[in-house]
Every structure is written in structure tokens, then in C-alpha cells.
Amino acid sequence: MARTGEPAHGHGEWDGLSHKEKNRVLYERQLALLDLFLEKGAITRGQYEKSRHDLTEKMGRSCLERRR
């Protein structure tokens, strides 16, 4: 079981990631959650776009560039 605040995969995998890699994993997980919220109708397209923009601004452009 993962410690609080860590992704569900094994401790060794998470512990072995650099700070930048951890940020990328967290960014991807947040985007997936936003996608799910939009798909289920929990948020509007406008809320989705704003949240995605804000997340990208906060996490940095490097996360976005790697996702493409």
C-alpha cells in the first residue's frame, strides 16, 4: 500500500523517480481526473479548459511538452 500522498504503484518506483519525473506523473494523473470529470458531466467544458490551463501553468510547460 502506498503512503499517503504517493501514487498507488510500488514505493521503489516512486522513490526512484526524480522530482521532475514525479511532477510529470502527478500532472498526468490530474489530467486523467479532469478528463473523467468532463466525461461524467461533473464539470463543464469551460471549467475543464480553465482547470487544464491552470494546472499546466502551475506544473510548468515541460509536463505539457512531454505529453504530446
C-alpha positions as CSV (number, residue, x, y, z in Angstrom):
1,M,0.0,0.0,0.0
2,A,1.3,3.4,-0.9
3,R,2.0,6.0,1.7
4,T,-0.3,9.0,1.9
5,G,0.3,11.4,-1.0
6,E,2.1,8.9,-3.1
7,P,0.8,7.2,-6.3
8,A,-0.6,3.7,-5.9
9,H,2.4,2.0,-7.7
10,G,5.2,0.5,-5.6
11,H,7.3,2.5,-3.2
12,G,10.5,1.7,-5.0
13,E,9.2,3.0,-8.3
14,W,8.1,6.3,-6.8
15,D,11.2,6.7,-4.7
16,G,13.4,6.1,-7.7
17,L,11.8,9.0,-9.7
18,S,13.4,12.4,-9.9
19,H,11.5,15.5,-8.7
20,K,10.7,16.3,-12.4
21,E,9.5,12.8,-13.1
22,K,7.3,12.8,-10.0
23,N,5.8,16.1,-11.2
24,R,5.1,14.6,-14.6
25,V,3.3,11.6,-13.0
26,L,1.2,13.8,-10.8
27,Y,0.4,16.1,-13.8
28,E,-0.7,13.1,-15.9
29,R,-2.9,11.8,-13.0
30,Q,-4.6,15.2,-12.6
31,L,-5.3,15.5,-16.3
32,A,-6.8,12.0,-16.3
33,L,-9.0,13.1,-13.4
34,L,-10.1,16.2,-15.2
35,D,-10.9,14.0,-18.3
36,L,-13.1,11.8,-16.1
37,F,-14.9,14.7,-14.6
38,L,-15.7,16.1,-18.0
39,E,-16.7,12.7,-19.4
40,K,-19.1,12.2,-16.4
41,G,-20.6,15.7,-16.7
42,A,-19.3,16.7,-13.3
43,I,-17.7,19.8,-14.8
44,T,-18.4,21.9,-17.9
45,R,-16.1,22.2,-20.9
46,G,-15.2,25.8,-19.7
47,Q,-14.3,24.5,-16.2
48,Y,-12.2,21.7,-17.8
49,E,-10.3,24.2,-20.1
50,K,-9.6,26.6,-17.2
51,S,-8.5,23.8,-14.8
52,R,-6.3,22.3,-17.5
53,H,-4.7,25.7,-18.3
54,D,-4.2,26.5,-14.6
55,L,-2.7,23.1,-13.9
56,T,-0.3,23.4,-16.9
57,E,0.7,26.9,-15.7
58,K,1.4,25.6,-12.2
59,M,3.2,22.4,-13.2
60,G,5.2,24.1,-15.9
61,R,5.4,23.7,-19.7
62,S,7.8,20.8,-19.5
63,C,5.0,18.5,-18.4
64,L,2.8,19.5,-21.3
65,E,5.6,19.1,-23.9
66,R,6.3,15.5,-22.8
67,R,2.6,14.6,-23.1
68,R,2.2,15.4,-26.8
